[in-house]
């Protein structure tokens, strides 16, 4: 136990709680020693799960920072807009940092975090979990072996899922650009980062198109109420919150997304939440403004091109990718890789056996475990080379996202400025 990497967890929401459970599965490698979380019930539940004394629980990151360095590393899992200040503060105190994605919401803040960790000489891992899955590892191996020659183009789809779109990006924390960030940054910075990793370089030029089309007052059904619990037409609605969350409560499925809606899992608590909280609102009567579908086109310096499509109008499913090379092509669905060889005309299938599906509840296909495994190992060995999503790699992918959003708003093709 004494050799285990000690962790301070800042933010005991869904991501912080999930990452911290790595220590419960691997007590010889990691141990949580303190938590900072403003919501009392989450803080107390987290403390009980990890056996923390009251003195080791704090209401926010500033109280934790006031105590000096009390752990080897910090898991920084606050809301997206609250990443910059704690990242700078903990880096200055010498903490190695696992920072949830996105690292920050604008270029200046991203560059400030990179400068801070490099000045302090600490390890930074950004939570781009898609780099760490067994599926990605297998795909990257096939590409690096040159089995399909040189990559010429890529098509990549992120099927957000209709109810996930409604939960997170219409009713939830990421529904507004001014309160959170763009849909592309909040949801799909994963994907632009992953494409950069797969192709082997960041894009040089991007364009993008997308908008909020469906979740608007113009599409509200006649006679629909402002809240699902009172709505006379909710039985025919694909986004009925009573059914979405009620079915999960009945099934005893208290993980995400129900854990975001409720702190106590009772029928009365759910009814209260849907009558008074954001997750019970009609999806056509919310204050959302982020897009519900978007396309990004990319051109890489090496000559490859890629298209990325994000859409909320799908079933819940894993990402799907086609990679076209000069000697073959690959089709992937998050688990299976189908490799077609132009020379032989044969197709090989590889099952990558991911541990869980690609949702947050499923651990992102083993990506959550892979990220924590790499981070803890890097901290223990003080070897940043074990991190696949370090500061410079993540800065490049964030710049690509920010540039793509600029291209969408201006209707132009924009060069990605990658200089420091």
N, C-alpha and C positions, 0 to 999 in steps of 0.2 A: 504493500500500500504506500510506503514512504517514497517509492520511486515513481509513483503515478504523477502525471502532469496535472497540476491544479488549475481549476477553471473558475473564473468569475463570470456569471451570466448576467448580462444587462438586457432586460426585456424577456419576460416569461410568458409571452404569447405563444402562438402555435409553433413558430420557427424556433424560438429560444428553448422552449420545452422539448421539442423534438430533437434538436441537436444535443441538448444536455443529457438525454437518455442514453447516449453513447457511453457515458460514464457508468451507468447502471449495468449495461451489457458487458463492459470491459473495465471492471473496477481496478484491475492491476495496471491499467494504462492511463486512466484519467479519473479525476475526482473533483466534483463540484464543491467549492468551499464557501461560496457566497452568491447572493442574487440581489439584483436591483430591479424592482418592478413596482410601478405606481398603483396598480389595481390590487387591493388588499387580498381578495379571495384567490387571485392567481398567485400572488406572492406566498401566501400561506400554504396553498396546495403544493406549489413547487418546493417549498422548504420541507414539508412533510415527506415528499417523495424522495428527497435527497438527504434527509436526516440533518437539516441545518438548524442550528440554534437561532433564537430570535435576534441575537447580536450579529448574526451573519446575514440578516435580511435588511435591505434598505429600500427606500421609496423611489429613488431615482439614481441615475448614473453619477450625478454630482456628489451625492452622499458617499458613494463608493470611491470616487476619485479623491475625496478628502481624506480617506484612510491610507492613502499611499498605495504602494504595490502589495496586494495581499494574495496574489496568485501568479502562476507562471504566464497565464494567457487569459484573454477576455473574449467571450462570445458576444459580439455586439449585434443585438437583434431588436433594436428599437424600430419605430416607424421610419419609413424611407427618408422623410424630410428631417429626421433627427439623427443622422449619421455623422455629420461633419464634426460638430463640437466634441462629442465623446471620442471619436477616432483620433483627433488631434491631442486630446488630453491624455488618453491612455497610451498613445505612442510615446509621448514625452515622458511618461512614467516608466517606460521600458517594457510594457506589456507586448507580447506577441498577440496578434489580433485576427480573429475570424470575423469578417464583416459581411453581414447579409447583403445580397444584391437588392437593388443597385447600390454601388458604393457611395454615390451621391447623385444629385439631380441636375447639376450643371457642370460645365467644363472646369470653371475655376475651382469649385469644391473638390472635384475628382483630382485635379492636379495638386491641390493643397494636401490631400490625404496621401498621395504618392510621395510628395516632397517630405511630409512629416515622418512617414515610416522609414524612408531612406535616410533621412538625417539621424533618426534615432537608432538605426540599424536593427530594427525589429522585423519579424516575419509578419506578412499580411497575406491572408487567403480570403478572396472574395467568394461568396456563396454561389458560384456558377456550377451547380451540382451536375449539370449535363456532361461536363468534361470527365466526371469521375465514375460513370456507370460502366458495368461490364459490357454493355452494348457498344458504347463509344470506344472503349478500349479495343474491342474486337474489330470494329470498323476502321479505326485508325491504323491498326496493325495490317489489315488488308490493303489499305491505301499506301502505307509506307513500304510495303513489299512490292509495290508497283504492279499489282495483279490486274488492274484495269488501265495501266499506262498512266498518262498524264490526265489529270482532271480537267475537262473542258467546261462543264457546266453542272449546276446543281439546282434541283427543285426541292424546296423544303416547306412543309405544311405544319402549322400548329393549330390543331382543332381544339379551341378553348373549351368547347362544350356549352350548350345553351344555358344550363342552370348555373354553371361556374361563372359565365359572363354576367348573369343576373345577380348572383351572390356577391361577387367581388367588384365588378366594374360598372354596375348600375345602382345597386343598393349599398355596396360596401365601401371599404376604406380607400379604394383606388378609383372611385367613380368620377372624381374631379381633378383636372389638371392643376388648378390653383391650390388645392389642399394636399395633393399627393404628387403626381407626375403624369406624363403621357402614358397611354396604354402600351406603347412600344417599349418604353423604359421599364414600366412596372412589371409587365408580363413577358415581354419578348426580348429583353436584353439577354436573357438566357440563349435565345436562338441565334441572334447575330453574333454573340460570343462563340457559340458552338460552331457556326459556319466558318468563322475565322480560324478556329482550331482545326477543323476538318480540312479546309483548303490549304492551310499552312501559312496564311498571311491575312492581314486585315484588308477590307475593300479600299480601293483608291477613289472610286466615284459611286454615288448612289442617287437614286430617285425613289419617290414613294407616293402612293395614292391611298387614301382611306378617309372614312368619315363615320359619323354617327348617323345611322340610317333608320333603325327600327325602334329603338327604345326612346321614343319621343311622345309628347302629348298628341301629336297628329295621328298616331296609331293606336290610341287608347280606345278600347271597345265601348260602344254605347252602353250606358248604365253602369260602367265599372266604378267601384268605390276607390277611395284613396288608399285603403288598406285591404289586404286580402281577407282578413278575418270577417270583414263586413261586406264583402263583394258578392253580389248576386250572380255574377257570371264567371266566378273563379273556377268552376268545374270544367269549363272548356278552355282554360288558360294553361299554356305550357309552362308558365312561370309562377304558378300558384305557390306562395310561400308556406301556406298551411300544409300542403301535401309534401313539399320539398323537405321541410324540417320535421314535420310531424311523423312522416314515415321513418326517418332516422331515429327519432326519439323512441318510437314504438319498437324498433328493431334493436334498441340498446346500442346504437352506433353513436357514441359520444365523442368521436374524433372530429377532425375537420370535415365538413364546414360547420357542424352543429356547435363545436367548441368555440367558434367565433361569435355565435349568436347568444349562447348561454354560459353562465358560470355555474349554475345549479340545474341539474337535468330532471325537471319535473314538468308535467303538463301545465301546471299553473304558471311556472316560470316562462315556458314557451308562449303561452297565451299573452302574458304581460309583455314579453319582448316583441311579439308581432303586433300588438296594439299600440305600443309606444316607441319602439326602437326602429332603427333604419331598415332592418331586414324584413319588416312586415309591410313595407310600402309597395304600392302598385308600381310595376316596372315602367309604366307609362306616365307616372306622376312623381318622378324623382328629380333631383337636381344634378344629374349626371351630365357630363359633357365629353367624356373620352370616346374614341372611335369604337365601333363594334365590328369593324373589319378593316384590314389594311394589307397592302402589298408593298414590298421593298425590292427594288432591282439593284443589283450590285455588279460592279466590274472590278476585278482584281488586277494589280500591276503585272502579274505573271500571265494575264490573258484570259483567265477563267471568268465565267459569269455565274451569277446565282440569282434566283428569285425566292423570296420568302413571303408566304401568305399566312396571316393570322386572321381567323374568323371565329366569332362567337356563335355561329349558326351551324352547330354540329352536335352529334352525340359526344359523350365523354369518351375520348379515344387517345391513343398515343400518337405522337408526332410521326409523320411519314416523310421519307426522303428518297429521292432518286439522284444518283450520282452518275454522270456520263463521262467516261474516260475514252482515251484513244484506242484502247484494246479491249474494253469491256464496260459493263455498267453494273451498278449495285442498286437494289431496291431494299429499303429497310423500314421497319415499322416499330422500332423500339425494342424488339426482341429478336426477330428473324432477319438475317441478311441473306439476300438472294443474289448471287454473283454470277453474271453471264459473261462467258469468255468468247470474244468475237472469233478467235483463231480456231477454237475447237467446236464452237457451237453448243457447248455444255453449260449447264447451270448447276451451281453448288448452293446448297442451303446450309447456313450455320445458325444454330440455336444458341444465343448468348446467355440464356438462363438468368434473366434479371431477377433480383430479389424484390418482388412487388411491382406494381404498375407505376406509370410515370406521374401519377398525381402526387400532391403533397401528402395525402393520407397513405399512399403506397410507398413513400420514401423516395420518390422520383427514380424508380427502377434501380435502386441501389446507389444512387448518386449521393444521397444524404449520408449514408454510411461511408461511402468512399471518400467524401470530402472530410468528414471528421477523422477518419483513419489516417489520411494524409496529413492533416493539420496536426494532430497529436504526435504523429511520428516526426514531423518537421520540428515541432517545438522541443521534443525530447532530445533530438539529435542536433538541434540548432542548425538544420540543413534546409534552407529555403528551396533547394532544387527539387524537393519532394512535392512542392506545391505546383499544381497545374494552372491555377488561376491567381497568379501573383499580381503585384501592383501594376507593372508595366503592361502585361497582357490584358488585364482588366481595363486599364485606362484606354487602350486602343479600341476595345469593343464598345466602351461607353461613348467614345468620340464618334464611332460609327452610328450608334443609336441617335445621338444628338444631331448629327448631320442629316440622317434620314428624316427626322422630324422637321428640320429646317427645309429640306427639299419638299416635303409634303405641303407645308404651309405656303411655300413660295412657288410651287409648281415648276421647279427647276431641277436640273442635274447638278449635283454639288460635289466638289472635290472634298475628300476627307483629309483634314489637316492633321497630320500625325506627329509633327515636330514637337519637341518638349519646350 
